[in-house]
Amino acid sequence: MAPAPKHHRIALIPGDGIGGEVIEAGWSVLQAAANRFGFVLTGETFPWSCEHYLRHGRMMPEDGIAQLRAFSAIYLGAVGWPQRVPDSVSLHGLLLPIRKAFDLYVNARPHRLLAGVRGPLRAEAFDILCIRENTEGEYSGAGGRVHQGTAAEVAVETSVFTRRGIERILRYAFLQARGRGGRLASVTKSNAQKHSMVFWDEVTEAVAADYPDVEVTRYHVDAIAARFITDPASLDVVVASNLFGDILTDIGAAIQGGLGFAASANLNPEGGVPSMFEPVHGSAPDIAGQGRANPLATIWSGALMLAHLGETAAADAVMAAVEAVTARSTVMTPDQGGTASTAAVAAAVTAALGAAADRRT
């Protein structure tokens, strides 16, 4: 008797703007991969969004985290509609609470040129994995405002760095570097921030002693931002604090062809909770509902999710199908100079996935 196929329950949070369109596209590809590789993906959609906030006064219900806890992973589209709800409300009401509640302290973002994609640089090839600390640092939310609305108003935003938080993100990054090119770039601004960033450098030096096979280079954030543009091929794994990682990964997305390719994984490597996978192109309200959004970042994020769930063959096949489509350069959304719709790109990836599977059989 054949064993039952593995079953993964996925929480789908389309969110705002183009989020619904790209999640629908990505989910169709993932379902095709599941059918091809003999496992089951079942999804439950949660309508948590700025629309939900306007109706209920909350981005998600009070028990939202408890509802998500039972799932294998979370597949999220986009959060934010600043013309309707301030970003400070939407972000702190949905995305950040999920990251913190499940201690998704790793934000991993791959940056490389897919086959057929031309970036804005002369660089023909690079492969950078950015590891961003995801739960503390500059986005801790510690601080406040006093004398609001007066000429004497004061705002204080305090970065919070803990030895535990720094060490665990560094160890994760060292392990990634060990499995790739053996090079790690640690990013700070320790010449100006003499407490938090010097602390980061000291922990980096201590942790590096446990990974003698990994070459470590320390960069100030402004210097490595320039290197992303002038010599991206010289970088392998880059690890940075919450804010610095956020900025550097937008540069990474730009040089890999645009935000339409910006995939990410929010991970708790220890497991036991659902990790979250999302494109990081934003909700793009200006094109919402037009079927013009590039779904490849969402599909790529879905491949990261499959790999995290242990479906590595399916994840590899999805990425191979994505590159089969980009290499032809015939089915492209408007951001890449084409006229194809979101659904058409997803259908092309699905077809490429099926064709590859047929060749294997």
FIPAZA-574930 format. One record per residue (C-alpha): x negated, y negated, z; residue number from 0. Coordinates in Angstrom, 2 decimals, padded with zeros to 5 digits, always signed. Layout:
+---------+---------+---------+-----+
!      px !      py !      pz ! seq !
+---------+---------+---------+-----+
!       X !       Y !       Z ! NUM !
...
+---------+---------+---------+-----+
This chain:
+---------+---------+---------+-----+
!      px !      py !      pz ! seq !
+---------+---------+---------+-----+
! +000.00 ! +000.00 ! +000.00 !   0 !
! -001.47 ! -003.33 ! -001.08 !   1 !
! -002.05 ! -005.86 ! +001.70 !   2 !
! +000.29 ! -008.84 ! +001.85 !   3 !
! -001.11 ! -011.95 ! +000.15 !   4 !
! -002.52 ! -014.66 ! +002.37 !   5 !
! -000.02 ! -017.36 ! +003.16 !   6 !
! -000.87 ! -021.02 ! +003.80 !   7 !
! +001.72 ! -023.54 ! +005.00 !   8 !
! +000.98 ! -027.06 ! +003.81 !   9 !
! +002.50 ! -030.28 ! +005.13 !  10 !
! +003.08 ! -032.61 ! +002.19 !  11 !
! +003.12 ! -036.33 ! +003.00 !  12 !
! +003.58 ! -038.24 ! -000.29 !  13 !
! +003.61 ! -041.58 ! +001.52 !  14 !
! +003.86 ! -044.81 ! -000.44 !  15 !
! +003.56 ! -046.15 ! -003.97 !  16 !
! +002.00 ! -043.66 ! -006.36 !  17 !
! +001.58 ! -041.17 ! -003.53 !  18 !
! +004.66 ! -039.19 ! -004.49 !  19 !
! +003.63 ! -038.97 ! -008.14 !  20 !
! +000.09 ! -037.76 ! -007.51 !  21 !
! +001.12 ! -035.29 ! -004.80 !  22 !
! +003.70 ! -033.77 ! -007.15 !  23 !
! +001.04 ! -033.48 ! -009.84 !  24 !
! -001.58 ! -032.04 ! -007.50 !  25 !
! +000.83 ! -029.61 ! -005.91 !  26 !
! +001.81 ! -028.21 ! -009.33 !  27 !
! -001.86 ! -027.40 ! -010.04 !  28 !
! -002.37 ! -025.83 ! -006.61 !  29 !
! +000.72 ! -023.67 ! -007.06 !  30 !
! -000.65 ! -022.46 ! -010.38 !  31 !
! -003.96 ! -021.64 ! -008.71 !  32 !
! -002.18 ! -019.73 ! -005.95 !  33 !
! -000.24 ! -017.69 ! -008.51 !  34 !
! -003.42 ! -016.91 ! -010.44 !  35 !
! -005.48 ! -015.91 ! -007.41 !  36 !
! -002.87 ! -013.98 ! -005.44 !  37 !
! -002.14 ! -016.11 ! -002.37 !  38 !
! +000.89 ! -018.10 ! -001.31 !  39 !
! +001.20 ! -021.83 ! -000.70 !  40 !
! +004.43 ! -023.09 ! +000.80 !  41 !
! +004.94 ! -026.78 ! +001.31 !  42 !
! +007.23 ! -028.84 ! +003.50 !  43 !
! +007.63 ! -032.51 ! +002.61 !  44 !
! +007.66 ! -035.22 ! +005.25 !  45 !
! +009.04 ! -038.61 ! +004.07 !  46 !
! +006.83 ! -040.66 ! +006.39 !  47 !
! +005.95 ! -043.95 ! +004.77 !  48 !
! +006.47 ! -047.69 ! +004.86 !  49 !
! +010.04 ! -047.02 ! +003.74 !  50 !
! +010.43 ! -044.81 ! +006.80 !  51 !
! +009.03 ! -047.66 ! +008.93 !  52 !
! +011.51 ! -050.18 ! +007.53 !  53 !
! +014.39 ! -047.81 ! +008.29 !  54 !
! +013.27 ! -046.47 ! +011.67 !  55 !
! +010.68 ! -048.87 ! +013.05 !  56 !
! +007.97 ! -046.17 ! +012.99 !  57 !
! +005.71 ! -044.75 ! +010.29 !  58 !
! +006.48 ! -041.27 ! +011.60 !  59 !
! +008.69 ! -039.87 ! +014.36 !  60 !
! +007.47 ! -039.73 ! +017.95 !  61 !
! +007.00 ! -035.97 ! +017.62 !  62 !
! +005.31 ! -036.25 ! +014.21 !  63 !
! +001.99 ! -034.87 ! +015.40 !  64 !
! +003.74 ! -031.93 ! +017.05 !  65 !
! +005.57 ! -031.19 ! +013.79 !  66 !
! +002.30 ! -031.14 ! +011.84 !  67 !
! +000.41 ! -028.96 ! +014.28 !  68 !
! +001.86 ! -025.69 ! +012.98 !  69 !
! +000.61 ! -026.18 ! +009.40 !  70 !
! -002.53 ! -024.81 ! +007.79 !  71 !
! -003.40 ! -028.19 ! +006.27 !  72 !
! -001.99 ! -031.59 ! +005.36 !  73 !
! -001.89 ! -032.89 ! +001.78 !  74 !
! -001.39 ! -036.64 ! +001.77 !  75 !
! -000.78 ! -038.99 ! -001.15 !  76 !
! -001.24 ! -042.61 ! -000.08 !  77 !
! -000.33 ! -044.89 ! +002.81 !  78 !
! +000.48 ! -048.56 ! +002.56 !  79 !
! +002.70 ! -051.13 ! +000.90 !  80 !
! +001.29 ! -054.45 ! +002.15 !  81 !
! +004.00 ! -056.53 ! +000.49 !  82 !
! +006.51 ! -054.82 ! +002.77 !  83 !
! +004.58 ! -053.63 ! +005.84 !  84 !
! +001.20 ! -054.99 ! +007.05 !  85 !
! -001.66 ! -052.57 ! +006.45 !  86 !
! -002.59 ! -052.83 ! +010.12 !  87 !
! +000.83 ! -051.34 ! +010.93 !  88 !
! +000.94 ! -048.61 ! +008.28 !  89 !
! -002.63 ! -047.43 ! +008.83 !  90 !
! -002.41 ! -047.36 ! +012.61 !  91 !
! +001.04 ! -045.79 ! +012.46 !  92 !
! +000.29 ! -042.76 ! +010.31 !  93 !
! -003.18 ! -042.06 ! +008.93 !  94 !
! -005.33 ! -042.96 ! +011.94 !  95 !
! -003.08 ! -041.20 ! +014.50 !  96 !
! -003.30 ! -037.98 ! +012.47 !  97 !
! -007.09 ! -038.21 ! +012.26 !  98 !
! -007.44 ! -038.88 ! +015.97 !  99 !
! -004.79 ! -036.47 ! +017.26 ! 100 !
! -006.37 ! -033.53 ! +015.42 ! 101 !
! -009.91 ! -034.82 ! +016.00 ! 102 !
! -010.63 ! -034.84 ! +012.26 ! 103 !
! -014.03 ! -036.31 ! +012.89 ! 104 !
! -015.53 ! -035.49 ! +009.49 ! 105 !
! -014.56 ! -037.47 ! +006.43 ! 106 !
! -016.26 ! -035.84 ! +003.46 ! 107 !
! -016.22 ! -037.49 ! +000.04 ! 108 !
! -017.94 ! -036.07 ! -003.05 ! 109 !
! -019.31 ! -038.47 ! -005.66 ! 110 !
! -020.47 ! -037.16 ! -009.01 ! 111 !
! -019.75 ! -037.73 ! -012.68 ! 112 !
! -017.37 ! -035.10 ! -014.00 ! 113 !
! -018.01 ! -033.75 ! -017.47 ! 114 !
! -017.04 ! -036.31 ! -020.10 ! 115 !
! -016.58 ! -039.15 ! -017.62 ! 116 !
! -018.68 ! -042.25 ! -018.10 ! 117 !
! -019.38 ! -044.42 ! -015.10 ! 118 !
! -020.50 ! -048.05 ! -015.16 ! 119 !
! -024.18 ! -047.18 ! -014.56 ! 120 !
! -026.88 ! -045.93 ! -016.90 ! 121 !
! -027.33 ! -042.94 ! -014.56 ! 122 !
! -026.35 ! -039.78 ! -016.39 ! 123 !
! -026.11 ! -037.49 ! -013.37 ! 124 !
! -025.90 ! -037.75 ! -009.61 ! 125 !
! -024.29 ! -035.68 ! -006.89 ! 126 !
! -023.79 ! -037.45 ! -003.57 ! 127 !
! -021.85 ! -036.07 ! -000.63 ! 128 !
! -020.90 ! -038.80 ! +001.83 ! 129 !
! -020.19 ! -037.73 ! +005.39 ! 130 !
! -018.39 ! -040.45 ! +007.32 ! 131 !
! -017.71 ! -040.38 ! +011.05 ! 132 !
! -013.93 ! -040.52 ! +011.20 ! 133 !
! -012.64 ! -041.02 ! +014.74 ! 134 !
! -014.66 ! -043.69 ! +016.56 ! 135 !
! -017.25 ! -046.35 ! +015.72 ! 136 !
! -015.96 ! -049.58 ! +014.25 ! 137 !
! -012.40 ! -048.27 ! +013.81 ! 138 !
! -011.85 ! -047.28 ! +017.42 ! 139 !
! -009.21 ! -049.95 ! +017.89 ! 140 !
! -010.71 ! -051.23 ! +021.14 ! 141 !
! -010.24 ! -054.96 ! +021.63 ! 142 !
! -007.56 ! -057.58 ! +021.64 ! 143 !
! -006.54 ! -061.18 ! +021.10 ! 144 !
! -005.86 ! -063.94 ! +023.60 ! 145 !
! -004.43 ! -067.45 ! +023.27 ! 146 !
! -002.75 ! -066.36 ! +020.05 ! 147 !
! -001.46 ! -069.14 ! +017.85 ! 148 !
! -003.55 ! -071.83 ! +019.52 ! 149 !
! -006.79 ! -073.58 ! +018.59 ! 150 !
! -008.49 ! -071.62 ! +021.38 ! 151 !
! -007.51 ! -068.19 ! +020.00 ! 152 !
! -010.09 ! -065.43 ! +020.48 ! 153 !
! -010.22 ! -062.00 ! +018.82 ! 154 !
! -012.50 ! -059.23 ! +020.08 ! 155 !
! -013.02 ! -055.93 ! +018.24 ! 156 !
! -015.30 ! -053.49 ! +020.03 ! 157 !
! -017.09 ! -050.65 ! +018.29 ! 158 !
! -017.26 ! -047.48 ! +020.35 ! 159 !
! -020.09 ! -044.99 ! +019.79 ! 160 !
! -020.54 ! -041.90 ! +021.93 ! 161 !
! -023.46 ! -039.50 ! +021.96 ! 162 !
! -021.04 ! -036.64 ! +021.37 ! 163 !
! -019.45 ! -038.39 ! +018.41 ! 164 !
! -022.74 ! -039.29 ! +016.76 ! 165 !
! -024.37 ! -035.93 ! +017.37 ! 166 !
! -021.55 ! -033.81 ! +016.00 ! 167 !
! -021.22 ! -035.80 ! +012.76 ! 168 !
! -024.99 ! -035.66 ! +012.31 ! 169 !
! -025.09 ! -031.90 ! +012.85 ! 170 !
! -022.35 ! -031.41 ! +010.29 ! 171 !
! -024.27 ! -033.59 ! +007.82 ! 172 !
! -027.53 ! -031.74 ! +008.48 ! 173 !
! -025.80 ! -028.43 ! +007.74 ! 174 !
! -024.42 ! -029.80 ! +004.48 ! 175 !
! -027.88 ! -031.05 ! +003.50 ! 176 !
! -029.40 ! -027.68 ! +004.35 ! 177 !
! -026.96 ! -026.00 ! +001.97 ! 178 !
! -027.56 ! -028.49 ! -000.85 ! 179 !
! -030.76 ! -030.34 ! -001.78 ! 180 !
! -032.27 ! -030.49 ! +001.69 ! 181 !
! -032.20 ! -034.28 ! +001.89 ! 182 !
! -030.25 ! -036.43 ! +004.34 ! 183 !
! -029.89 ! -040.21 ! +004.37 ! 184 !
! -028.77 ! -041.64 ! +007.72 ! 185 !
! -027.26 ! -045.12 ! +007.49 ! 186 !
! -027.33 ! -047.83 ! +010.16 ! 187 !
! -028.00 ! -051.55 ! +010.57 ! 188 !
! -030.30 ! -051.17 ! +013.54 ! 189 !
! -032.31 ! -054.29 ! +012.80 ! 190 !
! -029.24 ! -056.40 ! +013.57 ! 191 !
! -027.10 ! -054.18 ! +015.81 ! 192 !
! -029.57 ! -053.39 ! +018.53 ! 193 !
! -027.28 ! -051.33 ! +020.74 ! 194 !
! -024.95 ! -049.11 ! +018.72 ! 195 !
! -027.11 ! -048.63 ! +015.64 ! 196 !
! -030.36 ! -048.16 ! +017.54 ! 197 !
! -028.47 ! -045.55 ! +019.54 ! 198 !
! -027.46 ! -043.84 ! +016.27 ! 199 !
! -031.09 ! -043.84 ! +015.10 ! 200 !
! -032.26 ! -042.31 ! +018.39 ! 201 !
! -029.69 ! -039.51 ! +018.21 ! 202 !
! -030.64 ! -038.89 ! +014.57 ! 203 !
! -034.27 ! -038.44 ! +015.55 ! 204 !
! -033.35 ! -036.03 ! +018.35 ! 205 !
! -031.01 ! -033.93 ! +016.19 ! 206 !
! -033.49 ! -033.85 ! +013.28 ! 207 !
! -035.85 ! -031.78 ! +015.41 ! 208 !
! -033.40 ! -028.88 ! +015.09 ! 209 !
! -033.42 ! -029.08 ! +011.27 ! 210 !
! -037.10 ! -029.20 ! +010.24 ! 211 !
! -036.19 ! -027.97 ! +006.76 ! 212 !
! -034.15 ! -031.12 ! +006.04 ! 213 !
! -035.90 ! -034.30 ! +004.92 ! 214 !
! -034.40 ! -037.29 ! +006.74 ! 215 !
! -034.59 ! -040.88 ! +005.50 ! 216 !
! -033.18 ! -043.78 ! +007.46 ! 217 !
! -031.59 ! -046.62 ! +005.53 ! 218 !
! -030.06 ! -049.92 ! +006.47 ! 219 !
! -026.59 ! -050.12 ! +005.00 ! 220 !
! -027.38 ! -053.01 ! +002.67 ! 221 !
! -030.41 ! -051.19 ! +001.27 ! 222 !
! -028.55 ! -047.96 ! +000.60 ! 223 !
! -025.64 ! -049.87 ! -000.95 ! 224 !
! -028.15 ! -051.17 ! -003.50 ! 225 !
! -029.59 ! -047.66 ! -003.98 ! 226 !
! -026.12 ! -046.28 ! -004.78 ! 227 !
! -026.21 ! -048.58 ! -007.80 ! 228 !
! -029.89 ! -048.62 ! -008.78 ! 229 !
! -030.84 ! -044.98 ! -008.15 ! 230 !
! -027.89 ! -042.77 ! -007.14 ! 231 !
! -029.68 ! -039.62 ! -008.31 ! 232 !
! -032.17 ! -040.07 ! -005.46 ! 233 !
! -029.42 ! -039.44 ! -002.88 ! 234 !
! -028.06 ! -036.09 ! -001.73 ! 235 !
! -026.14 ! -036.14 ! +001.57 ! 236 !
! -025.40 ! -039.51 ! +003.15 ! 237 !
! -024.13 ! -039.80 ! +006.73 ! 238 !
! -022.76 ! -043.02 ! +008.18 ! 239 !
! -020.49 ! -044.54 ! +010.79 ! 240 !
! -016.80 ! -045.15 ! +010.16 ! 241 !
! -017.09 ! -048.64 ! +008.66 ! 242 !
! -020.33 ! -048.14 ! +006.76 ! 243 !
! -019.09 ! -044.83 ! +005.37 ! 244 !
! -015.84 ! -046.46 ! +004.30 ! 245 !
! -017.66 ! -049.13 ! +002.31 ! 246 !
! -020.27 ! -046.84 ! +000.78 ! 247 !
! -017.68 ! -044.35 ! -000.43 ! 248 !
! -015.86 ! -047.07 ! -002.36 ! 249 !
! -019.15 ! -047.80 ! -004.11 ! 250 !
! -019.47 ! -044.06 ! -004.71 ! 251 !
! -016.00 ! -043.98 ! -006.27 ! 252 !
! -016.82 ! -046.93 ! -008.51 ! 253 !
! -019.99 ! -045.37 ! -009.90 ! 254 !
! -018.30 ! -042.01 ! -010.51 ! 255 !
! -015.77 ! -043.59 ! -012.83 ! 256 !
! -013.26 ! -045.28 ! -010.55 ! 257 !
! -010.87 ! -044.69 ! -007.70 ! 258 !
! -008.94 ! -042.21 ! -009.82 ! 259 !
! -011.70 ! -039.70 ! -008.99 ! 260 !
! -012.01 ! -040.52 ! -005.27 ! 261 !
! -011.26 ! -037.30 ! -003.39 ! 262 !
! -011.65 ! -036.74 ! +000.33 ! 263 !
! -011.33 ! -034.24 ! +003.13 ! 264 !
! -010.63 ! -035.09 ! +006.78 ! 265 !
! -011.96 ! -032.11 ! +008.70 ! 266 !
! -012.17 ! -030.63 ! +012.13 ! 267 !
! -014.87 ! -028.00 ! +011.48 ! 268 !
! -014.01 ! -026.18 ! +014.71 ! 269 !
! -010.56 ! -025.33 ! +013.32 ! 270 !
! -007.38 ! -024.64 ! +015.26 ! 271 !
! -005.67 ! -027.74 ! +013.85 ! 272 !
! -004.62 ! -028.77 ! +010.33 ! 273 !
! -007.26 ! -030.69 ! +008.42 ! 274 !
! -006.03 ! -033.34 ! +006.00 ! 275 !
! -006.85 ! -033.85 ! +002.32 ! 276 !
! -006.12 ! -037.02 ! +000.39 ! 277 !
! -007.15 ! -039.12 ! -002.58 ! 278 !
! -008.48 ! -042.48 ! -001.43 ! 279 !
! -007.33 ! -044.68 ! -004.29 ! 280 !
! -004.58 ! -046.32 ! -002.27 ! 281 !
! -000.87 ! -046.59 ! -003.01 ! 282 !
! -001.17 ! -048.94 ! -006.05 ! 283 !
! +002.34 ! -050.42 ! -005.71 ! 284 !
! +001.87 ! -052.33 ! -008.97 ! 285 !
! +002.08 ! -049.12 ! -011.02 ! 286 !
! +004.31 ! -047.06 ! -008.73 ! 287 !
! +007.05 ! -045.18 ! -010.56 ! 288 !
! +005.49 ! -045.69 ! -013.98 ! 289 !
! +003.81 ! -042.28 ! -014.29 ! 290 !
! +000.46 ! -043.93 ! -015.04 ! 291 !
! -001.51 ! -042.91 ! -011.94 ! 292 !
! -004.59 ! -040.75 ! -012.35 ! 293 !
! -003.91 ! -037.49 ! -010.46 ! 294 !
! -007.46 ! -036.11 ! -010.64 ! 295 !
! -008.54 ! -037.42 ! -007.23 ! 296 !
! -005.51 ! -035.71 ! -005.73 ! 297 !
! -006.21 ! -032.47 ! -007.61 ! 298 !
! -009.86 ! -032.64 ! -006.52 ! 299 !
! -008.72 ! -033.19 ! -002.92 ! 300 !
! -006.49 ! -030.15 ! -003.33 ! 301 !
! -009.49 ! -028.12 ! -004.44 ! 302 !
! -011.30 ! -029.24 ! -001.27 ! 303 !
! -008.27 ! -028.03 ! +000.67 ! 304 !
! -008.33 ! -024.62 ! -001.01 ! 305 !
! -012.02 ! -024.25 ! -000.19 ! 306 !
! -011.33 ! -025.18 ! +003.43 ! 307 !
! -008.59 ! -022.55 ! +003.56 ! 308 !
! -011.04 ! -019.90 ! +002.36 ! 309 !
! -009.71 ! -019.75 ! -001.21 ! 310 !
! -013.10 ! -020.60 ! -002.71 ! 311 !
! -012.59 ! -018.83 ! -006.03 ! 312 !
! -009.38 ! -020.75 ! -006.61 ! 313 !
! -011.04 ! -024.02 ! -005.57 ! 314 !
! -013.88 ! -023.45 ! -008.02 ! 315 !
! -011.42 ! -022.59 ! -010.77 ! 316 !
! -009.41 ! -025.76 ! -010.18 ! 317 !
! -012.54 ! -027.90 ! -010.46 ! 318 !
! -013.64 ! -026.03 ! -013.58 ! 319 !
! -010.21 ! -026.72 ! -015.09 ! 320 !
! -010.46 ! -030.41 ! -014.15 ! 321 !
! -013.82 ! -030.65 ! -015.89 ! 322 !
! -012.53 ! -028.78 ! -018.93 ! 323 !
! -009.93 ! -031.52 ! -019.28 ! 324 !
! -012.27 ! -034.45 ! -018.63 ! 325 !
! -014.89 ! -033.03 ! -021.01 ! 326 !
! -012.42 ! -033.16 ! -023.91 ! 327 !
! -011.54 ! -036.81 ! -023.16 ! 328 !
! -008.21 ! -036.41 ! -024.97 ! 329 !
! -005.77 ! -036.34 ! -022.06 ! 330 !
! -006.54 ! -039.41 ! -019.95 ! 331 !
! -004.48 ! -041.83 ! -017.91 ! 332 !
! -004.66 ! -045.58 ! -018.66 ! 333 !
! -007.35 ! -046.24 ! -016.03 ! 334 !
! -009.66 ! -044.09 ! -018.19 ! 335 !
! -008.67 ! -045.71 ! -021.46 ! 336 !
! -006.02 ! -043.16 ! -022.41 ! 337 !
! -002.25 ! -043.10 ! -022.67 ! 338 !
! -001.41 ! -039.81 ! -020.93 ! 339 !
! +000.99 ! -039.70 ! -018.03 ! 340 !
! +000.27 ! -038.41 ! -014.55 ! 341 !
! +002.32 ! -035.29 ! -015.28 ! 342 !
! +000.58 ! -034.71 ! -018.62 ! 343 !
! -002.86 ! -034.69 ! -017.01 ! 344 !
! -001.67 ! -032.24 ! -014.36 ! 345 !
! -000.17 ! -030.04 ! -017.07 ! 346 !
! -003.47 ! -030.10 ! -018.99 ! 347 !
! -005.38 ! -029.03 ! -015.87 ! 348 !
! -002.86 ! -026.24 ! -015.25 ! 349 !
! -003.22 ! -025.06 ! -018.84 ! 350 !
! -007.01 ! -025.08 ! -018.56 ! 351 !
! -006.75 ! -023.10 ! -015.34 ! 352 !
! -004.57 ! -020.52 ! -017.04 ! 353 !
! -006.84 ! -020.29 ! -020.07 ! 354 !
! -009.88 ! -019.66 ! -017.88 ! 355 !
! -008.03 ! -016.97 ! -015.94 ! 356 !
! -006.97 ! -015.29 ! -019.19 ! 357 !
! -010.58 ! -015.20 ! -020.36 ! 358 !
! -011.63 ! -013.51 ! -017.12 ! 359 !
! -009.07 ! -010.77 ! -017.68 ! 360 !
+---------+---------+---------+-----+
